[in-house]
Amino acid sequence: MSYRVGKITNIRSPTNSIKEYEIILEDPIEPEPGQFAMLWIPRVGEIPLSFADAEGEYIKFIVARVGKVTSRMHDGLAIDDRVFIRGPLGRGFRQVSGGRVLLVAGGYGLAPLYFLAKRLKADGCGVKALLGFKSDEDIFHQEEFGRFGEVEVSVEHGLSGYRGTVLDLFRGMVRSGSFDKVYVCGKEELNLAVSRECLRVGVPVEASFERIIKCGAGICGSCSIEPLGLRVCKDGPILGGEAIAPILEADES
């Protein structure tokens, strides 16, 4: 798959560790929420990034500073700089039409869920989003999610919203609420815990998984989920509860 050339048109810093990049590509692109692209910076490296939004030539990424390439993006990229995009790659979320859905995000895991919320709202779904952060200073995109439905925020150390983890908030919500589907994106521990609870109460669930992705084509095996042999870059990154059920069952035994 060849690269598409993109030009950065806007950069925003919603928190000290997060930056949001708006990019215009030379050619239009049609990713589904949950899919990702490989973003390449020449002489620096290539990383996978979930689409936080996309329409025509316009795309958006939400990027946390976690390594060499993301640090280079935070410190060195500016408006009008060029980047190179390979994608869309992977399997996206399987969207429902109508009904009521619950989105569960851990930190910057909200990126693909924002894109999903936008599409679900357009399809007539009732959307409720739970956004979990470490502290008050880490909160972002609360108002943006509010355009598509209800929003509740949790902080582990702070004064905003629910005091505790987003998993605690979710558990009370899914047991008392009526949802047709749950979507989750965060650290693997959160993904597995939410999926396990959904399977227990009989609610369909999909989770967005993260791994070290090198080829993006399911060839190198660097992103495999063992012992299932699933490749995050090709079989995922979106996996349903039924696909990861053996892992959940093994954890409980």
N, C-alpha and C positions, 0 to 999 in steps of 0.2 A: 504494500500500500504506500503510495507516494505522500509526501508532505504537502499540506496547504500552508501558504504564507499568510500570516496575520499581523495586523498592526495594532498596538495597544492604543486605545483611544481615551481611557480613563482609568485611574488608579485611586482607590479609596482605602483608608485604614480605619476600619470600625473598632479595632482594639490594637494594643501594642504588638501583639503577636500574629495578627491576621491582616492580610491584604486582599482586596477584591480587584480583579483585573477584568475590564471590558475590552474586548478584542473584535475587530472587524476583519473578516477573512476575505481573500480575493474571490472565493467561490462560496455559494451557499452550502449549508450543512444541515442535516436533518437527524440529529441524535434523539433517542428516547430518554426520558428521565431514568437515571441509574447507569446509563452508559458512560464511558470515559474516553479520554483522548490521551495520547502520549505527546507531551509538550517538550520540544527539543530546543535547547539553547546551544548554538555551536560553541565548541571548545569548553563547554561546561558540563553538559549531560542531558539526560532525558528522564522524565518522570511521568507517572500516570496521574491524571486529575479528572475528577468527576465533573460533568457539566452542571453548573449551578443555574444556567439558563441558556437558551439558544433559540434564535429565530432568524431564518434566512442567513445572512452573512455574519450576524451578531452572535457572539458567545460570551459567557461569563464564567470565570473560575474564582473560587474562594480558596486562598492558599495560606496555610500555617507554616511558620518557619520551623522546619524539622530536620533539614539536612543541607548538603552542599548546593543543590540546585535551587531549592526554595530560598535559601539564604541569599544566593545570587539574585534571585528574582526580587526579594525584598530590598536589597541594598543597591542593586545595579540597574534594574529595568526602569525605564521612564516612558512617559507618553510619547508616541510616535516610534518607539523601538519595534523591531520586528521579532516575531517568534514563529516557530514552525510546529504545525499540528498534524498528528497522524491519528485518524479516527473518523467516525465514532467506532469504538471497540466494545466487545462484551455484550452481555444480555442485560436489558433494562428491566425496570419494574413492570409487572403485569397489572395494568390499571383496571380498576372497576369503574363501571358507569352508574352513577346514582349511588344511593346509600350513604352510609356514614363511616368515615375512616379515621384512624388515629395514627399520627406520625410521632415517632419517638427519636429524638436527636441528642447525641452526646457531643457537645462542643462543636467543632467545625464539621462534624458529621452531618450538620444540617444542610450542607451544600446541595447534594442531590435531592434532598427532601423538599427544598424550596422550589426547585424545578418541577418536582412531582406535584406539590401542592397547587402550583399554577395550573397544571394540566387537569388535575382532579376537579378543581373549582370550575374550570371551563366545561367539564363533562357532567356537571350538575351534582357533584358529591358534596356532602357536608364534611368539612375538614376541621379536625382539632389537632393542634400541634403541641407537643411537650418538648421544651428546649432545656437541656441540662448544661450547667456551667459550674466551674470550680468556685468562682467568686463574682461579686458584683461587677468588677472591672472587666470580666470576660464576656459579659452579655452583649450580644449583637444580633441583628436581624429580627428582633421581636416585632417591630412595627411592620416590616416587610411581610412576615408570615400573617400578620393581622389583616392584610388585604384579602386573604383567601379563606379566613375562618377564625375560629377561636384559638387562643394561644395561652399556654401557661408556662411559666419559667420556674426552674428549680436552681438553687445554688447550694453548694456544700459548705461554703464559708462566706457568709454575707447576710444581707438584710432583705434582698429582693425575692418576692414570690415565695415559693415553697422552700422551706429549709430542709435540705436533704438531697439525696441523689435523684436523678430523673427516673431511675429504676423503681425507687420507692413510690414516687409519684405515679408512675405507670401502673404499678400493681394495684393500687387503690382504684385507679381509673378503669382498668380493663375488667375488674371484677364487678364493679357497680354500674358501668356504662354499657351501652348497646352499640357495638361496632361491627361492621361487615368485614373489615380487614384492618390489619395493623402493618405498618411499614417502619423499619428501624434502621438507623445508621449511626454507628459509633464504634467504640473499642469492641474487640471480639467478645469480651466478657459480657458487655451489655447486649450485643446481638444474640448471644446464646441464651442469656437469662430471659430476655423478652420472648424469644421464640419458644423456649420451654414453657413459659407461662401461657402463651397463646395456645399451644397444642393441648395444654392441660384443660383449658376452658373451652376449647373447640372453636377458636377464632383463627381464620386463615392469616398467615404472616409471611412477610418477605423481609430479608435482611441484606444490607449491602456490606460485603466483606472487603477487607483490605489485606494485601500481601505485597511482598517485593515483586514487582512486575518488570521484566526485562524485555521480552520479545513482543508481548501483547497479542500473540497469535496462537498460544497454546502449545508451543513447540519445546521451549527450554525446560519447563517444569518447575521453575523457581517459585511459582505462586500456588503450588498444589496444596490442597487441604487433605491431610492424611488422617486416618487411613482410607478415606473415601476416594482418593484419587481425583477429586474435582479440581479443575484449573480455574482459578479466580478470573483470569483474563478472558477465558472463552466460555466456560460453563456458568460463570458469574459475570460481574461481581455480585449480581442479585441472585440470591438463593432462597427458595421457599422452605418453610418449616419441614415439609416432608422430605426434602433433599438432605437436610442435615440431621434428621431424626436419629440416625444411628449414633451420632456424636452426643446428642442430648441424652439418649438412653444410657450410653456408656458412662456419662458423667454422674448419672443418678445411681448406677449399680455399684 
